[in-house]
Amino acid sequence: MSELPDRELNEIEERSQAASPAPWEAFVEGRDHSSGDTIIRIGGLDPSQPDMYIHYSRPGPTLVPVPDADLDFIANARQDIPRLVAEIRRLRTELREEK
């Protein structure tokens, strides 16, 4: 795999910054709470932020919940991606300073 160009890293960072505010948290019915829908809560406890509902769309009127692991991945990406971008930038700076 080739090196990630700075332009692409900047684009990733811009998409992350444009997303709804962190943190995002997955709330899975039966795992994290006992009643209600499975959601991603956006913006922590900020009541002005909406909840995110994610389902698979299949032929017919039925929506199918996504697997818990997918929901966890989506929710955690909001926090993980900015941290990964920052770590890439930190490591690149270290490498430049070593030269």
Contacts in CASP RR format, 6 or more apart in sequence:
PFRMAT RR
TARGET T0000
AUTHOR 0000-0000-0000
METHOD contacts of the structure
MODEL  1
MSELPDRELNEIEERSQAASPAPWEAFVEGRDHSSGDTIIRIGGLDPSQP
DMYIHYSRPGPTLVPVPDADLDFIANARQDIPRLVAEIRRLRTELREEK
4 88 0 8 1.000
9 85 0 8 1.000
9 88 0 8 1.000
9 89 0 8 1.000
12 81 0 8 1.000
12 85 0 8 1.000
13 82 0 8 1.000
13 85 0 8 1.000
16 78 0 8 1.000
16 81 0 8 1.000
16 82 0 8 1.000
16 85 0 8 1.000
17 82 0 8 1.000
19 78 0 8 1.000
20 42 0 8 1.000
20 43 0 8 1.000
20 49 0 8 1.000
20 52 0 8 1.000
20 78 0 8 1.000
21 42 0 8 1.000
21 43 0 8 1.000
21 46 0 8 1.000
21 49 0 8 1.000
22 43 0 8 1.000
22 44 0 8 1.000
22 78 0 8 1.000
22 79 0 8 1.000
22 82 0 8 1.000
23 43 0 8 1.000
23 44 0 8 1.000
23 78 0 8 1.000
23 79 0 8 1.000
24 40 0 8 1.000
24 41 0 8 1.000
24 42 0 8 1.000
24 43 0 8 1.000
24 44 0 8 1.000
24 52 0 8 1.000
24 74 0 8 1.000
24 75 0 8 1.000
24 76 0 8 1.000
24 77 0 8 1.000
24 78 0 8 1.000
24 79 0 8 1.000
25 40 0 8 1.000
25 41 0 8 1.000
25 44 0 8 1.000
25 75 0 8 1.000
26 32 0 8 1.000
26 38 0 8 1.000
26 39 0 8 1.000
26 40 0 8 1.000
26 68 0 8 1.000
26 71 0 8 1.000
26 72 0 8 1.000
26 74 0 8 1.000
26 75 0 8 1.000
26 76 0 8 1.000
27 33 0 8 1.000
27 38 0 8 1.000
27 39 0 8 1.000
27 40 0 8 1.000
27 41 0 8 1.000
28 38 0 8 1.000
28 68 0 8 1.000
28 71 0 8 1.000
28 72 0 8 1.000
29 35 0 8 1.000
29 36 0 8 1.000
29 37 0 8 1.000
29 38 0 8 1.000
31 68 0 8 1.000
37 53 0 8 1.000
38 65 0 8 1.000
38 68 0 8 1.000
38 71 0 8 1.000
39 51 0 8 1.000
39 52 0 8 1.000
39 53 0 8 1.000
40 51 0 8 1.000
40 52 0 8 1.000
40 54 0 8 1.000
40 71 0 8 1.000
40 74 0 8 1.000
40 75 0 8 1.000
41 49 0 8 1.000
41 51 0 8 1.000
41 52 0 8 1.000
42 49 0 8 1.000
42 50 0 8 1.000
42 51 0 8 1.000
42 52 0 8 1.000
43 49 0 8 1.000
54 65 0 8 1.000
54 66 0 8 1.000
54 70 0 8 1.000
54 71 0 8 1.000
54 74 0 8 1.000
55 63 0 8 1.000
55 64 0 8 1.000
55 65 0 8 1.000
55 66 0 8 1.000
56 63 0 8 1.000
56 64 0 8 1.000
56 65 0 8 1.000
56 66 0 8 1.000
57 63 0 8 1.000
57 64 0 8 1.000
58 64 0 8 1.000
END
